[in-house]
């Protein structure tokens, strides 16, 4: 019983420590390990490409949703390309920067447009949409734009990224 209590205490502390290691904060800025940020951004870019490639999706989007979807894809690609171009060590930026909020919100909006169609016309890909949505709080926490940026994630970023690349 004591070992269980110790394990239940140590696991969240370890997850919190790992998350804090990826991002160190001062009151108005954060220094990001760009490798960690790039890993998440690359997984998001991969996921967006996979979602965009679902054959049933495009043919069932309305003209308005298609325009929004294409715009979101372009915005997400732009942000992830900028992260990739600057992933050679660490960068210091103001916390709550618009790019981080934008990446999370853009991905969330893209999923809101695509998920209902995928659930109906490509049900086997519906689980993937849920997996991709798990990246949103991770990228926002890493960038310091959530109310509780150091909350321990329910799944590790590595596991979520692995599931995205596996297509599950």
WOZIHU-V896086 format. One line per field, one symbol per residue. phi: phi as a letter, one per 20 degrees, with the letter a starting at -180 (. if undefined). psi: psi as a letter, one per 30 degrees, with the letter a starting at -180 (. if undefined). burial: 1 if it has 16 or more other ideal C-beta (glycine too) atoms within 10 Angstrom, else 0. A space follows every 10 residues. Layout:
phi->???
psi->???
burial->???
//
This chain:
phi->.fffffffef gfffffffff ffbdddgccc ddffffffgf ffffffffff ffefgffgfd efffffffgf ffgfffffff fffffddcqb cdcffmgfff fffffffffg fffeggffge ebgfeffgff fffffgffff ffemddfcfd ffffcfgfff ffffffnd
psi->eeeeeeefee eeeeeeeeee ffkkkleflk kkjfeeeeee eeeeeeeeee effjefeefg kleeeeeeee eeeeeeeeee eeeefgigcl lklklgkeee eeeeeeeeee eeeeeeeeee fifffeeeee eefffefeee eefhgleifg kklfkkeeee eeeeffg.
burial->0000000000 0000100010 0110000001 0111011111 1111111100 1101001001 1000000110 0110110011 0010001001 0000100001 0111111011 1011101100 0100100110 1111111111 1111110010 0110001001 10110000
//
